[in-house]
């Protein structure tokens, strides 16, 4: 299966106060940590869904600019077809977890396979190009949250550890992520 990886890099980072996609952990920007995990999981290329010029990936425009992850996903699927997606602010995501999602998607030929920890993680998963008409219809009907659009799709889940899917929204989260990754060196 030839799949493109797509990293959600847009958003205003209001709680962080700065572009979190390029914040570094052990000298590596967070988006690159996700990119490395995606490449190691076997994607053919990694693109950015939104984001600034500081990101070295090819950027894909949102369906409607500045309208959130659902708009970014629709833009990505329209451009690339099927996608393995993950937010830039999940620095502990592993190639193993992403590979589990891709394997499940291949094994059952699923429209979507979403990560699940203690809750559904709709921004981490595989979305086939076959999802696009349903997502566009949901958008036209006024749906803006990806979790709400998922209610219209048949999808499978893959269980991942909570520690692997924790996201970084504030500076205190960044420090916690560094400790979790064993990078809390002085």
N, C-alpha and C positions, 0 to 999 in steps of 0.2 A: 504494500500500500504506500503510495507516494503522498505524504501529508506535509502540509506547511504548518509550522509552529507560529503562533501569533501571541504577542505579549501586550496586554492592556497597559499602555503607558500614558494615556491621557488623564484627564482630571486636573483639578485645581490644587490638590494637596493642601487644602486649607488647614487641616489639623496639624500637619507637619510644618507648614509655613515656608516650605521650599520644595522644589521638584524632587519627590522621593525616588523616582526611577533612577536618578544618577547618584544618589547617596551611596557611599562606599561602605562595604563590609570587608575588612582585610584587603583593602586596595582594589576591590572589584565592585563596580556599580551594581546595584540590586538587579536592574534589568538584565545585566550580563550573567548574573548567577542563574536566573531563570533560563536565559538563552543557552547556557552551557548544559543545563539539565535537559532541555528539549533536544539539543543536538545529540547528547548521549542516549536519549530515549529513541532516537532514530528518525527524527523529522528531516525532510530534505532541505528546508530553508526556514529561517526564522525572520519574521517581520514584526514591526511595531504597529499596534493599533493606536493611533494618536501619538502624542509626545512631542518633545522639543527637538530642536536641531542638535542638541547635545548627545542624542542617541544615534549610534552608528548604524542602525538597522534601516532597511528600506521601510518607509512609512506608508501606511494605508489610511486613507481618509475615512471618517465616519460617514454613515448614511446621511445624517444631519449633524453638522458640526456642533460639538459641545453638548450633546444630549445624552451622554452616559454610555455605559457598557453595552446595552442592547443596540444602540445606534452604531457603536464601534464594531460589534459582532456582525451586524447586517452588512456594514461596509466591507469587512474582511471576507465574509462568505461570498459577497457579490464579486469581489476582486479575485479571490484565490480558490474558491470551491471549499472543500472540507478543511477544517482547521483543528489543531490541538491548541487550546487557549489556556493562558494563565496570567494573572496580574503580575505587574512588575514588583509589587511589594510583598511577595511571598518568598523570601530568600532561602528558606529551608526546604523548598520543594525539591524532590529527588528525581533523578532519571528513572529510578525504579518505580516510583509512584506514577509518573507520566507514562512509562512503558506499560504498566498494568492497564491504564485507561486505553491506550492504543491497542493492546492485545485483546481486551474485551470488545472493543469496537470492531476489530477484524473478525474475531471468533463468531460474533452474532450478527454481523453486518447491521449494526445499530445506527439509527438516525442520530442519536446523541448518547454519550456516556459521561456522566457527571461524577466528580469526586464527592465523597460523603465522609465527614468526620463525625462529630457529634451533631452535625446539621448538614444540610445540602450545601455544596460549594459550587454554585452555577457558573462562576467565573473560571473554574478549573475543570477542563474537560475537553471532550471531542465533540464537534458538531459537524455533521455531514452537510454537503451542499443541498441535500434534500430538505433540510430544515428551513432553507431560505424563504420559500413562499409562505410558510406558516408564520415565520417571524415578521416578514413584511406586512402580512395581513394583520397581525397583532399590533404592529406599529401604527398602521393606518387607522385601526380601531381605537387608538389612544393609549395602548399599553406602552409604558416606558421602562419598567423594571424587568430585567431578564428573568428573575424568579417567577414573575407573573406570566411571562410568555412561555416558560417551561411547562406550565399547566396544560398547554395546547399541544405539546409534543410527547411522543412515546420515547422514554429514555430509560437507560439502565444506570446503575451506580457502581462505583468501585470504592471500597472503604480505604481511607488513608488515615494515618495517625493525626491527631489534633496538632501535634507539634510541627508536622510537616506543612500544614496549611495555614498556620497563623500568619496574619498579615501585619505589616508595619504601617501604622497611621500617625504615630507621634514619636518624638525623640525618645521617650521612655520605652516605646516598643522596639526601637532600633537597638537600644542598649540591651534589652531582653533577648533580642534575636542574636546579638553578638555572643552573649553568654550561652545561649542554647546551642550555638554552633561551635562553642569552645574557643571563641575569639575575643574573650574579655581580658586580653593581655594589657598590661599598663602601657 
